């Protein structure tokens, strides 16, 4: 490996590390939002029936959390939302 390739490789891992730190903070925030949605859905289920729009949002949020976890554990290279599309609820 040449010196230029080694420098480029080290720079890439530091950039990825920055994005990993950023996405770890987003993961914590998204987990808090998931908790809030869970509580709201539970209350709605006690009163009548869960909200369909919150169900779809929860599915999308769950997939988003999965994408972040895959990125953080090096299972995927693609950086999740907002650097790519929001996952669909389907």
PyMOL Python script that loads the backbone (N, CA, C, O; Angstrom):
from pymol import cmd

cmd.read_pdbstr("""\
ATOM      1  N   UNK A   1       0.856  -1.175   0.000  1.00  0.00           N
ATOM      2  CA  UNK A   1       0.000   0.000   0.000  1.00  0.00           C
ATOM      3  C   UNK A   1       0.904   1.240   0.000  1.00  0.00           C
ATOM      4  O   UNK A   1       1.834   1.349   0.798  1.00  0.00           O
ATOM      5  N   UNK A   2       0.613   2.147  -0.891  1.00  0.00           N
ATOM      6  CA  UNK A   2       1.431   3.348  -0.969  1.00  0.00           C
ATOM      7  C   UNK A   2       1.050   4.328   0.134  1.00  0.00           C
ATOM      8  O   UNK A   2       0.016   4.186   0.787  1.00  0.00           O
ATOM      9  N   UNK A   3       1.904   5.317   0.323  1.00  0.00           N
ATOM     10  CA  UNK A   3       1.662   6.309   1.360  1.00  0.00           C
ATOM     11  C   UNK A   3       0.390   7.106   1.096  1.00  0.00           C
ATOM     12  O   UNK A   3      -0.340   7.441   2.029  1.00  0.00           O
ATOM     13  N   UNK A   4       0.126   7.409  -0.163  1.00  0.00           N
ATOM     14  CA  UNK A   4      -1.090   8.163  -0.526  1.00  0.00           C
ATOM     15  C   UNK A   4      -2.333   7.330  -0.239  1.00  0.00           C
ATOM     16  O   UNK A   4      -3.310   7.842   0.309  1.00  0.00           O
ATOM     17  N   UNK A   5      -2.304   6.045  -0.605  1.00  0.00           N
ATOM     18  CA  UNK A   5      -3.453   5.172  -0.341  1.00  0.00           C
ATOM     19  C   UNK A   5      -3.693   5.019   1.157  1.00  0.00           C
ATOM     20  O   UNK A   5      -4.838   5.000   1.608  1.00  0.00           O
ATOM     21  N   UNK A   6      -2.614   4.911   1.923  1.00  0.00           N
ATOM     22  CA  UNK A   6      -2.737   4.762   3.370  1.00  0.00           C
ATOM     23  C   UNK A   6      -3.334   6.013   4.001  1.00  0.00           C
ATOM     24  O   UNK A   6      -4.184   5.916   4.887  1.00  0.00           O
ATOM     25  N   UNK A   7      -2.899   7.181   3.555  1.00  0.00           N
ATOM     26  CA  UNK A   7      -3.437   8.446   4.060  1.00  0.00           C
ATOM     27  C   UNK A   7      -4.912   8.568   3.709  1.00  0.00           C
ATOM     28  O   UNK A   7      -5.716   8.981   4.545  1.00  0.00           O
ATOM     29  N   UNK A   8      -5.274   8.214   2.481  1.00  0.00           N
ATOM     30  CA  UNK A   8      -6.671   8.266   2.049  1.00  0.00           C
ATOM     31  C   UNK A   8      -7.523   7.302   2.866  1.00  0.00           C
ATOM     32  O   UNK A   8      -8.641   7.637   3.258  1.00  0.00           O
ATOM     33  N   UNK A   9      -6.997   6.107   3.124  1.00  0.00           N
ATOM     34  CA  UNK A   9      -7.730   5.113   3.904  1.00  0.00           C
ATOM     35  C   UNK A   9      -7.959   5.605   5.340  1.00  0.00           C
ATOM     36  O   UNK A   9      -9.051   5.449   5.886  1.00  0.00           O
ATOM     37  N   UNK A  10      -6.926   6.197   5.945  1.00  0.00           N
ATOM     38  CA  UNK A  10      -7.075   6.710   7.315  1.00  0.00           C
ATOM     39  C   UNK A  10      -8.067   7.867   7.354  1.00  0.00           C
ATOM     40  O   UNK A  10      -8.838   7.993   8.305  1.00  0.00           O
ATOM     41  N   UNK A  11      -8.050   8.710   6.328  1.00  0.00           N
ATOM     42  CA  UNK A  11      -8.986   9.835   6.271  1.00  0.00           C
ATOM     43  C   UNK A  11     -10.420   9.317   6.171  1.00  0.00           C
ATOM     44  O   UNK A  11     -11.326   9.848   6.814  1.00  0.00           O
ATOM     45  N   UNK A  12     -10.621   8.274   5.359  1.00  0.00           N
ATOM     46  CA  UNK A  12     -11.970   7.711   5.201  1.00  0.00           C
ATOM     47  C   UNK A  12     -12.493   7.146   6.516  1.00  0.00           C
ATOM     48  O   UNK A  12     -13.666   7.327   6.843  1.00  0.00           O
ATOM     49  N   UNK A  13     -11.641   6.468   7.269  1.00  0.00           N
ATOM     50  CA  UNK A  13     -12.113   5.892   8.527  1.00  0.00           C
ATOM     51  C   UNK A  13     -12.433   6.987   9.538  1.00  0.00           C
ATOM     52  O   UNK A  13     -13.365   6.833  10.328  1.00  0.00           O
ATOM     53  N   UNK A  14     -11.682   8.091   9.534  1.00  0.00           N
ATOM     54  CA  UNK A  14     -11.992   9.208  10.440  1.00  0.00           C
ATOM     55  C   UNK A  14     -13.294   9.875  10.045  1.00  0.00           C
ATOM     56  O   UNK A  14     -14.071  10.276  10.912  1.00  0.00           O
ATOM     57  N   UNK A  15     -13.545   9.999   8.744  1.00  0.00           N
ATOM     58  CA  UNK A  15     -14.820  10.579   8.291  1.00  0.00           C
ATOM     59  C   UNK A  15     -15.970   9.659   8.687  1.00  0.00           C
ATOM     60  O   UNK A  15     -17.011  10.117   9.156  1.00  0.00           O
ATOM     61  N   UNK A  16     -15.770   8.357   8.492  1.00  0.00           N
ATOM     62  CA  UNK A  16     -16.805   7.409   8.906  1.00  0.00           C
ATOM     63  C   UNK A  16     -17.023   7.491  10.416  1.00  0.00           C
ATOM     64  O   UNK A  16     -18.161   7.434  10.882  1.00  0.00           O
ATOM     65  N   UNK A  17     -15.947   7.625  11.174  1.00  0.00           N
ATOM     66  CA  UNK A  17     -16.067   7.753  12.620  1.00  0.00           C
ATOM     67  C   UNK A  17     -16.898   8.965  13.014  1.00  0.00           C
ATOM     68  O   UNK A  17     -17.701   8.897  13.944  1.00  0.00           O
ATOM     69  N   UNK A  18     -16.707  10.071  12.309  1.00  0.00           N
ATOM     70  CA  UNK A  18     -17.515  11.265  12.566  1.00  0.00           C
ATOM     71  C   UNK A  18     -18.988  10.976  12.303  1.00  0.00           C
ATOM     72  O   UNK A  18     -19.850  11.333  13.107  1.00  0.00           O
ATOM     73  N   UNK A  19     -19.278  10.325  11.167  1.00  0.00           N
ATOM     74  CA  UNK A  19     -20.668   9.998  10.858  1.00  0.00           C
ATOM     75  C   UNK A  19     -21.233   8.970  11.834  1.00  0.00           C
ATOM     76  O   UNK A  19     -22.423   9.007  12.148  1.00  0.00           O
ATOM     77  N   UNK A  20     -20.408   8.068  12.309  1.00  0.00           N
ATOM     78  CA  UNK A  20     -20.873   7.094  13.304  1.00  0.00           C
ATOM     79  C   UNK A  20     -21.262   7.795  14.600  1.00  0.00           C
ATOM     80  O   UNK A  20     -22.282   7.465  15.205  1.00  0.00           O
ATOM     81  N   UNK A  21     -20.461   8.749  15.021  1.00  0.00           N
ATOM     82  CA  UNK A  21     -20.786   9.516  16.223  1.00  0.00           C
ATOM     83  C   UNK A  21     -22.090  10.283  16.039  1.00  0.00           C
ATOM     84  O   UNK A  21     -22.943  10.293  16.926  1.00  0.00           O
ATOM     85  N   UNK A  22     -22.235  10.920  14.892  1.00  0.00           N
ATOM     86  CA  UNK A  22     -23.458  11.659  14.579  1.00  0.00           C
ATOM     87  C   UNK A  22     -24.675  10.734  14.571  1.00  0.00           C
ATOM     88  O   UNK A  22     -25.712  11.058  15.150  1.00  0.00           O
ATOM     89  N   UNK A  23     -24.543   9.583  13.914  1.00  0.00           N
ATOM     90  CA  UNK A  23     -25.676   8.658  13.817  1.00  0.00           C
ATOM     91  C   UNK A  23     -25.976   8.002  15.161  1.00  0.00           C
ATOM     92  O   UNK A  23     -27.124   7.636  15.412  1.00  0.00           O
ATOM     93  N   UNK A  24     -24.987   7.844  16.027  1.00  0.00           N
ATOM     94  CA  UNK A  24     -25.247   7.306  17.364  1.00  0.00           C
ATOM     95  C   UNK A  24     -26.108   8.277  18.171  1.00  0.00           C
ATOM     96  O   UNK A  24     -26.989   7.856  18.922  1.00  0.00           O
ATOM     97  N   UNK A  25     -25.852   9.575  18.014  1.00  0.00           N
ATOM     98  CA  UNK A  25     -26.689  10.575  18.690  1.00  0.00           C
ATOM     99  C   UNK A  25     -28.107  10.570  18.111  1.00  0.00           C
ATOM    100  O   UNK A  25     -29.082  10.685  18.854  1.00  0.00           O
ATOM    101  N   UNK A  26     -28.220  10.437  16.803  1.00  0.00           N
ATOM    102  CA  UNK A  26     -29.538  10.366  16.160  1.00  0.00           C
ATOM    103  C   UNK A  26     -30.279   9.120  16.636  1.00  0.00           C
ATOM    104  O   UNK A  26     -31.491   9.155  16.850  1.00  0.00           O
ATOM    105  N   UNK A  27     -29.542   8.013  16.802  1.00  0.00           N
ATOM    106  CA  UNK A  27     -30.137   6.768  17.292  1.00  0.00           C
ATOM    107  C   UNK A  27     -30.784   6.973  18.669  1.00  0.00           C
ATOM    108  O   UNK A  27     -31.890   6.494  18.921  1.00  0.00           O
ATOM    109  N   UNK A  28     -30.092   7.681  19.540  1.00  0.00           N
ATOM    110  CA  UNK A  28     -30.633   7.952  20.868  1.00  0.00           C
ATOM    111  C   UNK A  28     -31.897   8.810  20.785  1.00  0.00           C
ATOM    112  O   UNK A  28     -32.880   8.548  21.479  1.00  0.00           O
ATOM    113  N   UNK A  29     -31.863   9.824  19.943  1.00  0.00           N
ATOM    114  CA  UNK A  29     -33.030  10.686  19.758  1.00  0.00           C
ATOM    115  C   UNK A  29     -34.201   9.902  19.164  1.00  0.00           C
ATOM    116  O   UNK A  29     -35.339  10.039  19.614  1.00  0.00           O
ATOM    117  N   UNK A  30     -33.917   9.083  18.154  1.00  0.00           N
ATOM    118  CA  UNK A  30     -34.976   8.280  17.528  1.00  0.00           C
ATOM    119  C   UNK A  30     -35.548   7.265  18.518  1.00  0.00           C
ATOM    120  O   UNK A  30     -36.743   6.970  18.482  1.00  0.00           O
ATOM    121  N   UNK A  31     -34.705   6.734  19.397  1.00  0.00           N
ATOM    122  CA  UNK A  31     -35.198   5.819  20.426  1.00  0.00           C
ATOM    123  C   UNK A  31     -36.155   6.506  21.381  1.00  0.00           C
ATOM    124  O   UNK A  31     -37.141   5.913  21.819  1.00  0.00           O
ATOM    125  N   UNK A  32     -35.863   7.759  21.703  1.00  0.00           N
ATOM    126  CA  UNK A  32     -36.760   8.539  22.561  1.00  0.00           C
ATOM    127  C   UNK A  32     -38.094   8.782  21.859  1.00  0.00           C
ATOM    128  O   UNK A  32     -39.156   8.673  22.473  1.00  0.00           O
ATOM    129  N   UNK A  33     -38.031   9.110  20.574  1.00  0.00           N
ATOM    130  CA  UNK A  33     -39.265   9.308  19.798  1.00  0.00           C
ATOM    131  C   UNK A  33     -40.058   8.007  19.744  1.00  0.00           C
ATOM    132  O   UNK A  33     -41.283   8.025  19.863  1.00  0.00           O
ATOM    133  N   UNK A  34     -39.370   6.872  19.564  1.00  0.00           N
ATOM    134  CA  UNK A  34     -40.050   5.577  19.542  1.00  0.00           C
ATOM    135  C   UNK A  34     -40.752   5.312  20.870  1.00  0.00           C
ATOM    136  O   UNK A  34     -41.868   4.794  20.884  1.00  0.00           O
ATOM    137  N   UNK A  35     -40.117   5.656  21.973  1.00  0.00           N
ATOM    138  CA  UNK A  35     -40.724   5.479  23.290  1.00  0.00           C
ATOM    139  C   UNK A  35     -41.995   6.324  23.412  1.00  0.00           C
ATOM    140  O   UNK A  35     -43.011   5.848  23.916  1.00  0.00           O
ATOM    141  N   UNK A  36     -41.938   7.566  22.955  1.00  0.00           N
ATOM    142  CA  UNK A  36     -43.099   8.459  23.023  1.00  0.00           C
ATOM    143  C   UNK A  36     -44.242   7.908  22.179  1.00  0.00           C
ATOM    144  O   UNK A  36     -45.393   7.895  22.616  1.00  0.00           O
ATOM    145  N   UNK A  37     -43.922   7.453  20.965  1.00  0.00           N
ATOM    146  CA  UNK A  37     -44.953   6.869  20.094  1.00  0.00           C
ATOM    147  C   UNK A  37     -45.548   5.631  20.745  1.00  0.00           C
ATOM    148  O   UNK A  37     -46.757   5.411  20.662  1.00  0.00           O
ATOM    149  N   UNK A  38     -44.721   4.824  21.388  1.00  0.00           N
ATOM    150  CA  UNK A  38     -45.195   3.617  22.067  1.00  0.00           C
ATOM    151  C   UNK A  38     -46.185   3.950  23.176  1.00  0.00           C
ATOM    152  O   UNK A  38     -47.231   3.310  23.289  1.00  0.00           O
ATOM    153  N   UNK A  39     -45.864   4.937  23.985  1.00  0.00           N
ATOM    154  CA  UNK A  39     -46.752   5.339  25.072  1.00  0.00           C
ATOM    155  C   UNK A  39     -48.068   5.876  24.522  1.00  0.00           C
ATOM    156  O   UNK A  39     -49.139   5.541  25.026  1.00  0.00           O
ATOM    157  N   UNK A  40     -47.987   6.710  23.486  1.00  0.00           N
ATOM    158  CA  UNK A  40     -49.208   7.258  22.886  1.00  0.00           C
ATOM    159  C   UNK A  40     -50.074   6.137  22.328  1.00  0.00           C
ATOM    160  O   UNK A  40     -51.288   6.133  22.529  1.00  0.00           O
ATOM    161  N   UNK A  41     -49.462   5.192  21.632  1.00  0.00           N
ATOM    162  CA  UNK A  41     -50.226   4.079  21.054  1.00  0.00           C
ATOM    163  C   UNK A  41     -50.851   3.211  22.156  1.00  0.00           C
ATOM    164  O   UNK A  41     -51.970   2.721  22.000  1.00  0.00           O
ATOM    165  N   UNK A  42     -50.146   3.027  23.239  1.00  0.00           N
ATOM    166  CA  UNK A  42     -50.694   2.242  24.338  1.00  0.00           C
ATOM    167  C   UNK A  42     -51.920   2.922  24.929  1.00  0.00           C
ATOM    168  O   UNK A  42     -52.934   2.274  25.188  1.00  0.00           O
ATOM    169  N   UNK A  43     -51.821   4.234  25.140  1.00  0.00           N
ATOM    170  CA  UNK A  43     -52.961   4.982  25.678  1.00  0.00           C
ATOM    171  C   UNK A  43     -54.133   4.927  24.701  1.00  0.00           C
ATOM    172  O   UNK A  43     -55.277   4.732  25.111  1.00  0.00           O
ATOM    173  N   UNK A  44     -53.849   5.100  23.407  1.00  0.00           N
ATOM    174  CA  UNK A  44     -54.917   5.029  22.409  1.00  0.00           C
ATOM    175  C   UNK A  44     -55.546   3.640  22.366  1.00  0.00           C
ATOM    176  O   UNK A  44     -56.755   3.519  22.166  1.00  0.00           O
ATOM    177  N   UNK A  45     -54.750   2.599  22.549  1.00  0.00           N
ATOM    178  CA  UNK A  45     -55.288   1.237  22.566  1.00  0.00           C
ATOM    179  C   UNK A  45     -56.179   1.018  23.782  1.00  0.00           C
ATOM    180  O   UNK A  45     -57.181   0.308  23.701  1.00  0.00           O
ATOM    181  N   UNK A  46     -55.816   1.628  24.913  1.00  0.00           N
ATOM    182  CA  UNK A  46     -56.661   1.522  26.105  1.00  0.00           C
ATOM    183  C   UNK A  46     -58.001   2.225  25.899  1.00  0.00           C
ATOM    184  O   UNK A  46     -59.041   1.742  26.346  1.00  0.00           O
ATOM    185  N   UNK A  47     -57.961   3.370  25.217  1.00  0.00           N
ATOM    186  CA  UNK A  47     -59.172   4.159  25.015  1.00  0.00           C
ATOM    187  C   UNK A  47     -60.049   3.620  23.892  1.00  0.00           C
ATOM    188  O   UNK A  47     -61.273   3.579  24.017  1.00  0.00           O
ATOM    189  N   UNK A  48     -59.424   3.210  22.806  1.00  0.00           N
ATOM    190  CA  UNK A  48     -60.221   2.739  21.668  1.00  0.00           C
ATOM    191  C   UNK A  48     -59.375   1.832  20.784  1.00  0.00           C
ATOM    192  O   UNK A  48     -59.361   0.615  20.967  1.00  0.00           O
ATOM    193  N   UNK A  49     -58.675   2.423  19.831  1.00  0.00           N
ATOM    194  CA  UNK A  49     -57.870   1.649  18.897  1.00  0.00           C
ATOM    195  C   UNK A  49     -56.615   2.439  18.517  1.00  0.00           C
ATOM    196  O   UNK A  49     -56.663   3.667  18.447  1.00  0.00           O
ATOM    197  N   UNK A  50     -55.499   1.759  18.272  1.00  0.00           N
ATOM    198  CA  UNK A  50     -54.273   2.468  17.893  1.00  0.00           C
ATOM    199  C   UNK A  50     -54.454   3.275  16.603  1.00  0.00           C
ATOM    200  O   UNK A  50     -55.275   2.929  15.753  1.00  0.00           O
ATOM    201  N   UNK A  51     -53.691   4.333  16.473  1.00  0.00           N
ATOM    202  CA  UNK A  51     -53.746   5.225  15.323  1.00  0.00           C
ATOM    203  C   UNK A  51     -52.975   4.604  14.158  1.00  0.00           C
ATOM    204  O   UNK A  51     -51.810   4.235  14.308  1.00  0.00           O
ATOM    205  N   UNK A  52     -53.629   4.491  12.993  1.00  0.00           N
ATOM    206  CA  UNK A  52     -53.009   3.876  11.821  1.00  0.00           C
ATOM    207  C   UNK A  52     -51.790   4.655  11.328  1.00  0.00           C
ATOM    208  O   UNK A  52     -50.806   4.058  10.891  1.00  0.00           O
ATOM    209  N   UNK A  53     -51.852   5.964  11.397  1.00  0.00           N
ATOM    210  CA  UNK A  53     -50.715   6.772  10.945  1.00  0.00           C
ATOM    211  C   UNK A  53     -49.509   6.599  11.868  1.00  0.00           C
ATOM    212  O   UNK A  53     -48.367   6.578  11.408  1.00  0.00           O
ATOM    213  N   UNK A  54     -49.766   6.476  13.168  1.00  0.00           N
ATOM    214  CA  UNK A  54     -48.672   6.220  14.095  1.00  0.00           C
ATOM    215  C   UNK A  54     -48.097   4.814  13.921  1.00  0.00           C
ATOM    216  O   UNK A  54     -46.905   4.595  14.136  1.00  0.00           O
ATOM    217  N   UNK A  55     -48.946   3.867  13.532  1.00  0.00           N
ATOM    218  CA  UNK A  55     -48.466   2.513  13.240  1.00  0.00           C
ATOM    219  C   UNK A  55     -47.484   2.560  12.072  1.00  0.00           C
ATOM    220  O   UNK A  55     -46.403   1.977  12.145  1.00  0.00           O
ATOM    221  N   UNK A  56     -47.860   3.253  10.993  1.00  0.00           N
ATOM    222  CA  UNK A  56     -46.986   3.373   9.823  1.00  0.00           C
ATOM    223  C   UNK A  56     -45.693   4.117  10.178  1.00  0.00           C
ATOM    224  O   UNK A  56     -44.609   3.723   9.748  1.00  0.00           O
ATOM    225  N   UNK A  57     -45.813   5.193  10.962  1.00  0.00           N
ATOM    226  CA  UNK A  57     -44.632   5.933  11.385  1.00  0.00           C
ATOM    227  C   UNK A  57     -43.720   5.060  12.240  1.00  0.00           C
ATOM    228  O   UNK A  57     -42.500   5.089  12.080  1.00  0.00           O
ATOM    229  N   UNK A  58     -44.306   4.287  13.144  1.00  0.00           N
ATOM    230  CA  UNK A  58     -43.528   3.397  14.007  1.00  0.00           C
ATOM    231  C   UNK A  58     -42.771   2.347  13.215  1.00  0.00           C
ATOM    232  O   UNK A  58     -41.624   2.032  13.533  1.00  0.00           O
ATOM    233  N   UNK A  59     -43.411   1.801  12.181  1.00  0.00           N
ATOM    234  CA  UNK A  59     -42.723   0.826  11.328  1.00  0.00           C
ATOM    235  C   UNK A  59     -41.529   1.467  10.629  1.00  0.00           C
ATOM    236  O   UNK A  59     -40.436   0.902  10.601  1.00  0.00           O
ATOM    237  N   UNK A  60     -41.750   2.654  10.065  1.00  0.00           N
ATOM    238  CA  UNK A  60     -40.663   3.362   9.395  1.00  0.00           C
ATOM    239  C   UNK A  60     -39.536   3.705  10.359  1.00  0.00           C
ATOM    240  O   UNK A  60     -38.358   3.577  10.023  1.00  0.00           O
ATOM    241  N   UNK A  61     -39.907   4.141  11.561  1.00  0.00           N
ATOM    242  CA  UNK A  61     -38.913   4.489  12.572  1.00  0.00           C
ATOM    243  C   UNK A  61     -38.122   3.259  13.004  1.00  0.00           C
ATOM    244  O   UNK A  61     -36.914   3.338  13.227  1.00  0.00           O
ATOM    245  N   UNK A  62     -38.801   2.133  13.120  1.00  0.00           N
ATOM    246  CA  UNK A  62     -38.112   0.887  13.459  1.00  0.00           C
ATOM    247  C   UNK A  62     -37.105   0.487  12.393  1.00  0.00           C
ATOM    248  O   UNK A  62     -35.998   0.051  12.709  1.00  0.00           O
ATOM    249  N   UNK A  63     -37.488   0.634  11.137  1.00  0.00           N
ATOM    250  CA  UNK A  63     -36.558   0.341  10.039  1.00  0.00           C
ATOM    251  C   UNK A  63     -35.388   1.329  10.038  1.00  0.00           C
ATOM    252  O   UNK A  63     -34.254   0.961   9.730  1.00  0.00           O
ATOM    253  N   UNK A  64     -35.673   2.571  10.383  1.00  0.00           N
ATOM    254  CA  UNK A  64     -34.624   3.585  10.461  1.00  0.00           C
ATOM    255  C   UNK A  64     -33.613   3.234  11.553  1.00  0.00           C
ATOM    256  O   UNK A  64     -32.404   3.341  11.345  1.00  0.00           O
ATOM    257  N   UNK A  65     -34.111   2.817  12.708  1.00  0.00           N
ATOM    258  CA  UNK A  65     -33.224   2.398  13.796  1.00  0.00           C
ATOM    259  C   UNK A  65     -32.379   1.198  13.361  1.00  0.00           C
ATOM    260  O   UNK A  65     -31.205   1.097  13.718  1.00  0.00           O
ATOM    261  N   UNK A  66     -32.980   0.296  12.592  1.00  0.00           N
ATOM    262  CA  UNK A  66     -32.240  -0.858  12.087  1.00  0.00           C
ATOM    263  C   UNK A  66     -31.139  -0.415  11.124  1.00  0.00           C
ATOM    264  O   UNK A  66     -30.024  -0.934  11.178  1.00  0.00           O
ATOM    265  N   UNK A  67     -31.445   0.544  10.242  1.00  0.00           N
ATOM    266  CA  UNK A  67     -30.439   1.052   9.318  1.00  0.00           C
ATOM    267  C   UNK A  67     -29.269   1.686  10.073  1.00  0.00           C
ATOM    268  O   UNK A  67     -28.108   1.480   9.719  1.00  0.00           O
ATOM    269  N   UNK A  68     -29.584   2.455  11.112  1.00  0.00           N
ATOM    270  CA  UNK A  68     -28.516   3.084  11.898  1.00  0.00           C
ATOM    271  C   UNK A  68     -27.664   2.014  12.574  1.00  0.00           C
ATOM    272  O   UNK A  68     -26.436   2.097  12.555  1.00  0.00           O
ATOM    273  N   UNK A  69     -28.308   1.011  13.171  1.00  0.00           N
ATOM    274  CA  UNK A  69     -27.558  -0.059  13.835  1.00  0.00           C
ATOM    275  C   UNK A  69     -26.663  -0.793  12.837  1.00  0.00           C
ATOM    276  O   UNK A  69     -25.525  -1.134  13.162  1.00  0.00           O
ATOM    277  N   UNK A  70     -27.162  -1.038  11.634  1.00  0.00           N
ATOM    278  CA  UNK A  70     -26.348  -1.696  10.610  1.00  0.00           C
ATOM    279  C   UNK A  70     -25.157  -0.832  10.212  1.00  0.00           C
ATOM    280  O   UNK A  70     -24.061  -1.350   9.996  1.00  0.00           O
ATOM    281  N   UNK A  71     -25.358   0.459  10.113  1.00  0.00           N
ATOM    282  CA  UNK A  71     -24.252   1.362   9.772  1.00  0.00           C
ATOM    283  C   UNK A  71     -23.221   1.406  10.897  1.00  0.00           C
ATOM    284  O   UNK A  71     -22.018   1.351  10.643  1.00  0.00           O
ATOM    285  N   UNK A  72     -23.690   1.503  12.130  1.00  0.00           N
ATOM    286  CA  UNK A  72     -22.773   1.609  13.266  1.00  0.00           C
ATOM    287  C   UNK A  72     -21.944   0.343  13.460  1.00  0.00           C
ATOM    288  O   UNK A  72     -20.814   0.420  13.944  1.00  0.00           O
ATOM    289  N   UNK A  73     -22.477  -0.812  13.095  1.00  0.00           N
ATOM    290  CA  UNK A  73     -21.767  -2.075  13.278  1.00  0.00           C
ATOM    291  C   UNK A  73     -21.036  -2.528  12.021  1.00  0.00           C
ATOM    292  O   UNK A  73     -20.582  -3.670  11.940  1.00  0.00           O
ATOM    293  N   UNK A  74     -20.919  -1.629  11.033  1.00  0.00           N
ATOM    294  CA  UNK A  74     -20.214  -1.892   9.776  1.00  0.00           C
ATOM    295  C   UNK A  74     -20.892  -2.967   8.929  1.00  0.00           C
ATOM    296  O   UNK A  74     -20.258  -3.527   8.035  1.00  0.00           O
ATOM    297  N   UNK A  75     -22.168  -3.269   9.189  1.00  0.00           N
ATOM    298  CA  UNK A  75     -22.900  -4.228   8.367  1.00  0.00           C
ATOM    299  C   UNK A  75     -23.292  -3.600   7.031  1.00  0.00           C
ATOM    300  O   UNK A  75     -23.502  -4.310   6.048  1.00  0.00           O
ATOM    301  N   UNK A  76     -23.391  -2.267   6.994  1.00  0.00           N
ATOM    302  CA  UNK A  76     -23.703  -1.533   5.770  1.00  0.00           C
ATOM    303  C   UNK A  76     -22.827  -0.295   5.693  1.00  0.00           C
ATOM    304  O   UNK A  76     -22.418   0.262   6.712  1.00  0.00           O
ATOM    305  N   UNK A  77     -22.550   0.124   4.470  1.00  0.00           N
ATOM    306  CA  UNK A  77     -21.746   1.326   4.267  1.00  0.00           C
ATOM    307  C   UNK A  77     -22.602   2.562   4.053  1.00  0.00           C
ATOM    308  O   UNK A  77     -22.137   3.680   4.277  1.00  0.00           O
ATOM    309  N   UNK A  78     -23.853   2.378   3.620  1.00  0.00           N
ATOM    310  CA  UNK A  78     -24.734   3.513   3.329  1.00  0.00           C
ATOM    311  C   UNK A  78     -25.103   4.245   4.617  1.00  0.00           C
ATOM    312  O   UNK A  78     -25.533   3.630   5.593  1.00  0.00           O
ATOM    313  N   UNK A  79     -24.929   5.565   4.605  1.00  0.00           N
ATOM    314  CA  UNK A  79     -25.286   6.367   5.764  1.00  0.00           C
ATOM    315  C   UNK A  79     -26.800   6.603   5.730  1.00  0.00           C
ATOM    316  O   UNK A  79     -27.320   7.063   4.713  1.00  0.00           O
ATOM    317  N   UNK A  80     -27.517   6.299   6.816  1.00  0.00           N
ATOM    318  CA  UNK A  80     -28.976   6.453   6.834  1.00  0.00           C
ATOM    319  C   UNK A  80     -29.432   7.915   6.715  1.00  0.00           C
ATOM    320  O   UNK A  80     -28.615   8.835   6.659  1.00  0.00           O
ATOM    321  N   UNK A  81     -30.751   8.101   6.679  1.00  0.00           N
ATOM    322  CA  UNK A  81     -31.377   9.414   6.611  1.00  0.00           C
ATOM    323  C   UNK A  81     -30.709  10.361   7.597  1.00  0.00           C
ATOM    324  O   UNK A  81     -30.470   9.946   8.731  1.00  0.00           O
ATOM    325  N   UNK A  82     -30.403  11.550   7.263  1.00  0.00           N
ATOM    326  CA  UNK A  82     -30.805  12.380   6.138  1.00  0.00           C
ATOM    327  C   UNK A  82     -29.870  12.288   4.932  1.00  0.00           C
ATOM    328  O   UNK A  82     -30.005  13.064   3.985  1.00  0.00           O
ATOM    329  N   UNK A  83     -28.927  11.350   4.957  1.00  0.00           N
ATOM    330  CA  UNK A  83     -28.003  11.190   3.841  1.00  0.00           C
ATOM    331  C   UNK A  83     -28.522  10.217   2.799  1.00  0.00           C
ATOM    332  O   UNK A  83     -27.906  10.058   1.745  1.00  0.00           O
ATOM    333  N   UNK A  84     -29.622   9.575   3.067  1.00  0.00           N
ATOM    334  CA  UNK A  84     -30.325   8.712   2.118  1.00  0.00           C
ATOM    335  C   UNK A  84     -31.819   8.862   2.387  1.00  0.00           C
ATOM    336  O   UNK A  84     -32.220   9.634   3.258  1.00  0.00           O
ATOM    337  N   UNK A  85     -32.634   8.133   1.651  1.00  0.00           N
ATOM    338  CA  UNK A  85     -34.087   8.265   1.799  1.00  0.00           C
ATOM    339  C   UNK A  85     -34.574   7.665   3.113  1.00  0.00           C
ATOM    340  O   UNK A  85     -33.972   6.734   3.648  1.00  0.00           O
ATOM    341  N   UNK A  86     -35.679   8.219   3.624  1.00  0.00           N
ATOM    342  CA  UNK A  86     -36.341   7.687   4.822  1.00  0.00           C
ATOM    343  C   UNK A  86     -36.914   6.317   4.462  1.00  0.00           C
ATOM    344  O   UNK A  86     -37.496   6.170   3.387  1.00  0.00           O
ATOM    345  N   UNK A  87     -36.770   5.319   5.319  1.00  0.00           N
ATOM    346  CA  UNK A  87     -37.312   3.988   5.010  1.00  0.00           C
ATOM    347  C   UNK A  87     -38.838   3.987   4.957  1.00  0.00           C
ATOM    348  O   UNK A  87     -39.500   4.693   5.717  1.00  0.00           O
ATOM    349  N   UNK A  88     -39.368   3.199   4.066  1.00  0.00           N
ATOM    350  CA  UNK A  88     -40.819   3.109   3.933  1.00  0.00           C
ATOM    351  C   UNK A  88     -41.374   2.214   5.034  1.00  0.00           C
ATOM    352  O   UNK A  88     -40.650   1.420   5.634  1.00  0.00           O
ATOM    353  N   UNK A  89     -42.660   2.355   5.284  1.00  0.00           N
ATOM    354  CA  UNK A  89     -43.325   1.595   6.345  1.00  0.00           C
ATOM    355  C   UNK A  89     -43.801   0.228   5.857  1.00  0.00           C
ATOM    356  O   UNK A  89     -44.428  -0.514   6.613  1.00  0.00           O
ATOM    357  N   UNK A  90     -43.513  -0.104   4.626  1.00  0.00           N
ATOM    358  CA  UNK A  90     -44.006  -1.374   4.054  1.00  0.00           C
ATOM    359  C   UNK A  90     -43.081  -2.509   4.304  1.00  0.00           C
ATOM    360  O   UNK A  90     -43.357  -3.633   3.886  1.00  0.00           O
TER     361      UNK A  90
END
""", "prot")
cmd.dss("prot")
cmd.show_as("cartoon", "prot")
cmd.util.cbc("prot")
cmd.orient("prot")
